[in-house]
């Protein structure tokens, strides 16, 4: 499989050099377009399929690439290139895989491309897992109640009363909106297969949250989202890099 790359660079010799370095790994990467401006980027994105990766100079001939990303709501991984080091924070609030300072060496670019390939594989595996999960549980066939045993006592509670699930010291807990929490005999992977994905989302390896539990969302570094939950879990709840894009899609369903 070849990953398609869009280059935004207003200096033609720099664009050609990037293309040459990228396509040294011709089995993995293909440059589908090289564009010099924000406006040309907008037009191209409206008329072509989304590429797998962006290689974007920050300062273009008619503005900054951040304007393009925000105007088109572009959600692809991006390797940013620039002659300046003062835009890194803003870059990592978007879809930054890496932030490379010019002149860009082949070694640094290759490391960034390998980082992209590794992250892409994680994302693809996550999507496959989500598809398999949905196939296991047809719509309308999710349990309405869960049970747990506390000593010799069985406790049953409704799924709609659960705010989130989390892992602590290798044990999985369900936390209700009342603040009560119960240890379960399931793994978090098993819990995920039991839940309706319309109502619950696994934001990282530690947390599965319900939509109703989310009180506030804040943009975090590397396109992640920091969540404030009710009740307060007393720890930071942040979407992982590989799940952030899917989380945003889930919010819009």
MIKE-379829 format. One record per atom (N, C-alpha, C): x, y, z. Coordinates in steps of 0.02 Angstrom, whole numbers, padded with zeros to 5 digits, always signed. Each point is the difference from the previous one (the first is absolute). Example, Ala and Ser with C-alpha at 12.3 -4.5 7.8 and 13.67 -1.06 7.14 Angstrom:
BEGIN
+00660-00284+00390/-00045+00059+00000/+00045+00060+00000/-00018+00053-00036/+00042+00059+00003/-00039+00055+00037/
This chain:
BEGIN
+00042-00060+00000/-00042+00060+00000/+00044+00063+00000/-00016+00048-00044/+00035+00063-00001/-00041+00053+00036/+00033+00038+00044/-00032+00056+00034/+00008+00062-00044/-00056+00035-00011/+00001+00059-00042/+00014+00063+00041/+00045+00041-00025/+00023+00059+00036/-00015+00063-00040/-00028+00050+00034/-00009+00067-00028/+00053+00046+00028/+00039+00032-00044/+00051+00048+00021/-00026+00071-00010/+00003+00041+00053/-00013+00072-00006/+00066+00035+00013/+00026+00032-00051/+00065+00033+00004/+00004+00053-00055/+00013+00063+00019/+00000+00053-00050/+00067+00011-00033/+00052-00035+00021/+00064+00003-00033/+00009-00063-00041/+00001+00006-00065/-00003-00058-00044/+00060-00047+00010/+00059+00029+00009/+00059-00044+00009/-00006-00040+00064/-00029+00030+00053/-00011-00036+00063/-00052-00055-00009/-00054+00016-00038/-00052-00050-00013/+00029-00060-00038/+00040+00014-00051/+00029-00053-00040/+00048-00043+00041/+00037+00032+00044/+00047-00037+00043/-00039-00045+00049/-00054+00026+00029/-00041-00041+00044/-00029-00060-00038/-00025+00013-00060/-00028-00054-00040/+00052-00054-00013/+00060+00021-00017/+00054-00047-00014/+00016-00042+00062/+00004+00032+00059/+00016-00036+00061/-00056-00048+00019/-00063+00023-00007/-00057-00042+00017/-00001-00063-00043/+00010+00010-00065/-00008-00056-00046/+00062-00044-00006/+00050+00012+00044/+00053-00049+00006/-00027-00066+00026/-00054+00005+00040/-00037-00059+00021/-00061-00005-00046/+00012-00016-00063/-00054+00002-00051/-00051-00055+00010/+00016-00052+00038/-00048-00053+00013/-00052+00021+00051/+00016+00050+00041/-00045+00020+00055/-00035+00066-00013/+00033+00047-00037/-00026+00067-00005/-00004+00024-00073/-00051+00041-00012/-00009+00031-00066/-00024+00072+00010/+00034+00048-00029/-00021+00070+00003/-00053+00011-00053/-00061+00019+00020/-00055+00008-00047/-00008+00072-00025/+00028+00048+00037/-00004+00070-00022/+00050+00042+00040/+00025+00054-00031/+00042+00049+00033/-00031+00069-00014/-00022+00034+00053/-00037+00062-00007/+00034+00056+00039/-00002+00063-00026/+00037+00054+00032/-00040+00045+00046/-00067-00009+00003/-00039+00051+00035/-00060-00030+00037/-00027+00039+00046/-00060-00020+00038/-00058-00009-00048/-00011+00048-00046/-00058-00003-00045/+00003-00059-00046/+00058-00014-00028/+00007-00058-00044/-00011-00065+00040/+00022+00000+00062/-00012-00058+00043/-00074-00012+00012/-00037+00054+00013/-00072-00006+00011/-00034-00029-00062/+00017+00026-00059/-00031-00023-00062/+00017-00074-00012/+00062-00018+00010/+00021-00069-00012/-00037-00048+00047/-00006+00018+00063/-00034-00044+00049/-00074-00008-00015/-00030+00050-00033/-00071-00005-00018/-00012-00045-00060/+00052-00013-00038/-00008-00036-00063/+00037-00066-00003/+00034-00019+00054/+00039-00062+00000/-00013-00038+00065/+00010-00066-00001/-00005-00039+00062/+00053+00023+00050/-00016-00008+00064/+00048+00020+00052/+00064-00042-00005/+00058+00031+00004/+00062-00038+00003/+00007-00033+00069/+00048-00043+00007/+00012-00033+00064/+00041+00043+00047/+00040+00045-00029/+00047+00039+00040/+00012+00068-00033/+00008+00051+00040/+00019+00066-00025/+00071+00016+00019/+00037+00029-00045/+00067+00026+00013/-00003+00075-00013/-00013+00040+00052/-00021+00070-00008/+00052+00048+00026/+00023+00045-00045/+00037+00059+00023/-00051+00045+00036/+00019+00029+00056/-00048+00040+00038/-00013+00066-00035/+00052+00036-00022/-00008+00064-00033/-00003-00010-00076/-00059+00012-00029/-00009-00008-00072/-00004+00068-00034/-00008+00000-00066/+00003+00063-00038/-00057+00048+00017/-00057-00026+00024/-00057+00043+00014/-00027-00007+00071/+00041-00026+00046/-00023-00008+00069/+00034-00059+00033/-00030-00025+00054/+00029-00057+00036/-00045-00061-00011/+00030-00059+00001/-00037-00061-00013/-00052-00014+00053/+00008+00029+00060/-00050-00010+00052/-00069+00026-00023/+00001+00053-00040/-00064+00027-00026/-00034-00051-00045/+00039-00034-00040/-00027-00053-00044/-00030-00056+00041/+00037-00022+00050/-00022-00057+00041/-00066+00016+00035/-00004+00060+00028/-00060+00019+00036/-00059+00013-00047/+00013+00031-00057/-00054+00016-00047/-00031-00063-00031/+00041-00050-00013/-00024-00062-00031/-00015-00054+00052/+00012+00015+00065/-00008-00050+00053/+00038-00064-00017/+00060+00010-00024/+00042-00055-00023/+00023-00042+00059/-00012-00065-00005/+00020-00046+00053/+00042-00057-00029/+00060+00017-00018/+00049-00051-00021/+00064+00013+00040/+00042-00050+00009/+00065+00012+00033/+00042+00048-00042/+00039+00042+00033/+00039+00050-00036/+00071+00004+00030/+00049+00001-00045/+00068+00017+00019/+00011+00073-00020/+00010+00043+00049/+00009+00071-00013/+00073+00016-00013/+00013+00043-00049/+00068+00022-00016/+00002+00076+00004/+00054+00027+00027/+00002+00073+00008/+00072+00022+00013/+00013+00063-00014/+00065+00029+00016/+00000+00031+00070/-00058-00001+00033/-00006+00033+00065/-00023-00051+00052/+00017+00012+00063/-00017-00047+00053/-00054+00026+00047/-00036+00054-00020/-00047+00032+00046/-00073-00021-00012/-00012-00049-00043/-00069-00022-00014/-00012-00072+00022/+00046-00028+00038/-00004-00072+00017/-00062-00016+00041/-00016+00042+00049/-00058-00014+00043/-00064-00002-00041/-00008+00050-00044/-00060+00002-00042/-00002-00060-00046/+00058-00021-00026/+00002-00058-00044/-00022-00063+00036/+00023-00010+00061/-00016-00061+00036/-00071+00000+00027/-00033+00058-00001/-00071+00002+00016/-00042-00024-00059/+00032-00006-00058/-00033-00026-00060/+00023-00073-00007/+00010-00024-00062/+00013-00071-00010/+00074-00014-00009/+00043+00030+00040/+00072-00005-00012/+00028-00069+00015/+00033-00029-00049/+00041-00059+00011/+00070+00022+00022/+00023+00054-00031/+00066+00027+00018/+00004+00073-00023/+00051+00035+00025/+00011+00071-00014/+00073+00006-00018/+00015+00007-00065/+00068-00002-00024/+00024+00070-00020/+00058+00018+00025/+00029+00065-00016/+00044-00006-00062/-00007+00049-00046/+00041+00002-00060/+00071+00022+00017/+00051-00023-00036/-00003-00048-00055/-00013-00071+00026/-00043-00036-00035/-00022-00066+00024/+00046-00054-00027/+00027-00040+00044/+00043-00054-00021/-00042-00062-00018/+00028-00040-00043/-00034-00062-00019/-00011-00045+00060/+00048+00000+00047/-00006-00043+00059/-00060+00021+00044/-00007+00066+00012/-00055+00023+00042/-00068-00011-00034/-00002+00011-00065/-00063-00011-00036/-00018-00074+00002/+00050-00043-00009/-00014-00072+00001/-00026-00022+00068/+00028+00027+00054/-00024-00017+00067/-00073+00021+00008/-00017+00060-00025/-00069+00024+00004/-00047-00045-00040/+00022-00021-00059/-00041-00044-00042/-00010-00069+00033/+00052-00025+00031/-00007-00064+00035/-00047+00006+00060/+00003+00059+00033/-00047+00012+00056/-00072+00000-00026/-00010+00031-00058/-00066+00000-00030/-00023-00071-00016/+00042-00041-00030/-00018-00068-00018/-00019-00041+00062/+00037+00010+00053/-00015-00036+00062/-00067+00021+00028/-00013+00066+00001/-00064+00025+00026/-00057-00021-00045/+00010+00001-00065/-00052-00019-00048/-00020-00073+00011/+00049-00042+00013/-00016-00071+00012/-00042-00008+00063/+00015+00040+00051/-00039-00004+00062/-00072+00022-00013/-00008+00055-00039/-00067+00025-00015/-00039-00051-00040/+00031-00030-00050/-00034-00050-00042/-00022-00060+00041/+00044-00022+00047/-00018-00056+00043/-00058+00018+00045/+00000+00063+00024/-00055+00022+00043/-00066+00000-00038/+00000+00023-00063/-00061+00001-00040/-00025-00071-00013/+00047-00046-00013/-00020-00070-00011/-00031-00029+00063/+00030+00016+00058/-00027-00025+00063/-00071+00027+00011/-00010+00065-00015/-00066+00029+00009/-00051-00034-00046/+00020-00015-00062/-00045-00034-00047/-00018-00069+00026/+00049-00037+00024/-00013-00067+00027/-00046+00003+00060/+00010+00052+00040/-00043+00009+00059/-00072+00011-00020/-00012+00042-00051/-00068+00013-00022/-00032-00062-00031/+00041-00041-00032/-00026-00061-00029/-00021-00050+00054/+00035+00002+00057/-00016-00046+00054/-00066+00018+00034/-00016+00063+00001/-00060+00023+00035/-00045+00038-00048/-00049-00032-00031/-00047+00036-00044/-00037+00054+00039/-00022+00052-00036/-00037+00054+00033/-00059-00027+00039/-00009+00027+00060/-00058-00020+00041/+00011-00063+00040/+00061-00029-00003/+00013-00064+00034/+00053+00008+00054/+00001+00057+00033/+00049+00013+00053/-00034-00011+00068/+00037-00027+00049/-00031-00011+00066/-00020+00066+00033/-00057-00002+00034/-00024+00060+00035/+00027+00004+00071/+00025-00057+00025/+00024-00002+00069/+00067-00037+00003/+00040+00017+00050/+00062-00035+00016/-00003-00022+00072/+00037-00051+00016/+00000-00024+00070/+00071-00006+00025/+00008+00004+00065/+00064-00011+00032/-00012-00033+00067/+00050-00032+00026/-00006-00034+00065/+00045+00034+00050/-00030+00019+00057/+00037+00032+00054/-00005-00048+00060/+00054-00036+00013/-00002-00052+00050/-00049-00054-00021/-00051-00013+00041/-00052-00048-00018/-00062+00033-00029/+00005+00066-00012/-00058+00037-00024/+00006+00016-00074/-00054-00013-00037/-00002+00020-00071/-00031+00069-00006/+00031+00042-00041/-00025+00067-00012/-00015+00007-00075/-00061+00023-00016/-00020+00010-00069/-00014+00075-00010/+00025+00029-00055/-00013+00070-00013/-00012+00010-00075/-00037+00053-00017/-00019+00013-00069/+00058+00035-00037/+00009-00020-00062/+00053+00029-00041/-00011+00075-00009/-00063+00022-00006/-00015+00071-00010/+00020+00042+00060/+00012-00032+00057/+00021+00037+00060/+00075+00006+00007/+00037-00029-00048/+00073-00002+00004/+00029+00061-00037/+00043+00037+00035/+00033+00058-00029/+00062-00020-00040/+00041-00042+00029/+00061-00022-00035/+00027-00063+00033/+00045-00033-00036/+00038-00057+00024/+00074+00019-00001/+00038-00026+00049/+00072+00014-00001/+00039-00057+00032/+00064-00002-00016/+00045-00050+00027/+00043+00031+00054/+00006-00036+00056/+00044+00023+00054/+00031-00062+00032/+00066-00001+00002/+00036-00058+00029/-00024-00066-00030/-00008+00000-00066/-00019-00058-00040/-00071-00024+00012/-00039+00038+00039/-00071-00016+00010/-00043+00050-00037/-00058-00022-00023/-00046+00043-00038/-00058+00020+00044/-00017+00064-00001/-00054+00027+00041/-00052+00034-00044/-00063-00006+00020/-00054+00039-00030/-00018+00055+00050/-00004+00062-00024/-00017+00057+00043/-00069+00026-00021/-00046+00003+00047/-00068+00024-00014/-00002+00076+00006/-00053+00030-00026/-00008+00073+00005/-00007+00022+00072/-00020-00045+00044/-00006+00016+00071/+00068+00005+00034/+00053-00023-00034/+00066-00002+00030/+00019-00067+00027/-00049-00046+00006/+00016-00068+00022/+00042-00035-00052/+00046-00042+00022/+00040-00038-00047/+00003-00073+00020/+00002-00044-00050/-00002-00072+00012/+00053-00035-00042/+00036-00044+00031/+00051-00039-00035/-00034-00055-00040/+00022-00010-00062/-00030-00049-00044/+00048-00059-00011/-00029-00055-00023/+00041-00059-00014/+00021-00002-00073/-00017+00052-00039/+00017+00003-00071/+00066+00038-00010/+00033-00013-00056/+00053+00045-00022/-00032+00059-00036/+00039+00054-00010/-00028+00058-00034/-00017-00017-00073/+00039-00043-00031/-00016-00023-00068/-00067-00035-00002/-00013-00042+00050/-00064-00036+00003/-00058+00048+00013/+00011+00048+00044/-00052+00050+00013/-00019+00036-00064/+00050+00018-00039/-00011+00038-00061/-00046-00037-00049/+00007-00066-00003/-00042-00039-00046/-00073-00003+00023/-00012+00015+00064/-00068-00004+00027/-00039+00065-00007/+00034+00054-00018/-00031+00066+00001/-00021+00023-00069/-00055+00037-00002/-00023+00029-00063/+00048+00057-00019/+00035-00005-00058/+00048+00052-00019/-00031+00068-00013/-00065+00003-00005/-00033+00066-00007/+00003+00039+00065/+00005-00036+00056/-00003+00033+00066/+00066+00001+00037/+00046-00046-00017/+00063-00005+00036/+00058+00000-00049/+00057+00029+00022/+00059+00002-00043/+00062-00012+00042/+00045-00042-00026/+00062-00013+00035/+00051+00053-00022/+00017+00045+00044/+00043+00057-00018/+00074-00017+00004/+00018-00052+00038/+00070-00021+00006/+00001-00069+00032/+00058-00023+00019/+00006-00068+00029/-00032-00005+00069/-00012+00056+00032/-00023+00000+00070/-00074+00016+00008/-00030+00038-00046/-00068+00025+00011/-00047-00015-00058/-00062-00019+00017/-00057+00000-00045/-00050+00049+00030/-00022+00049-00039/-00044+00052+00028/-00067+00000-00036/-00052+00019+00037/-00065+00010-00032/-00005+00072-00025/-00042+00009-00050/-00008+00067-00028/-00026+00048+00053/-00047-00024+00042/-00030+00044+00051/+00048+00019+00055/+00055-00037+00007/+00047+00014+00055/+00045+00060-00016/+00003+00021-00064/+00047+00052-00021/-00029+00069+00015/+00034+00037+00043/-00022+00066+00020/+00034+00056-00039/+00063-00013-00020/+00039+00051-00035/+00054-00034-00040/+00017+00029-00058/+00054-00026-00042/+00048+00056-00017/+00065-00014+00004/+00051+00050-00013/+00051-00029-00048/+00019+00040-00052/+00051-00023-00046/+00066-00007+00036/+00033-00057-00010/+00063-00016+00033/+00054-00009-00053/+00061-00014+00019/+00054-00007-00048/-00010-00061-00045/+00030+00003-00060/-00002-00055-00049/-00070-00020-00018/-00045+00049-00004/-00069-00009-00022/-00042-00040+00050/+00027-00011+00060/-00039-00036+00050/-00052+00046+00033/-00048-00031+00034/-00053+00037+00034/+00001-00017+00074/+00003+00051+00042/-00004-00010+00072/-00073+00006+00021/-00024-00049+00038/-00070-00003+00020/-00007+00013+00075/-00051+00039+00017/-00022+00005+00070/-00063-00043+00006/+00002-00047+00046/-00054-00048+00008/-00038+00011+00065/-00061-00023+00000/-00041-00002+00062/-00021-00072+00013/+00016-00024+00061/+00037+00033+00054/+00075+00004-00015/+00035+00044+00034/+00070+00012-00012/+00041-00063+00016/+00038-00027-00049/+00041-00060+00014/+00064+00015+00039/+00014+00063+00013/+00060+00021+00038/+00064-00017-00037/-00003-00008-00065/+00059-00010-00041/-00015+00028-00069/+00051+00017-00037/-00010+00028-00067/-00029-00053-00047/-00051+00019-00037/-00029-00044-00050/+00009+00032-00069/+00045-00028-00040/+00020+00029-00063/-00003-00053-00054/-00028+00016-00057/-00003-00048-00054/+00071-00016-00024/+00013-00062-00016/+00065-00018-00028/+00006+00027-00070/+00061+00006-00025/+00013+00027-00067/-00037-00041-00052/+00004-00067+00006/-00029-00042-00052/-00076-00002+00002/-00032+00022+00055/-00073-00001+00004/-00032+00069-00005/+00040+00052-00004/-00028+00068+00002/-00044+00015-00060/+00023-00018-00060/-00040+00015-00060/-00066-00038+00001/+00003-00064+00020/-00061-00040+00004/-00048+00027+00053/+00029+00026+00055/-00040+00029+00053/-00039+00060-00026/+00033+00043-00040/-00034+00058-00029/-00057-00022-00046/+00012-00052-00039/-00053-00026-00043/-00058-00027+00041/+00017-00034+00055/-00052-00029+00045/-00044+00056+00028/+00029+00055+00019/-00038+00056+00028/-00052+00025-00050/+00016-00003-00065/-00044+00027-00051/-00053-00049-00025/+00000-00061+00025/-00048-00050-00024/-00071+00017+00022/
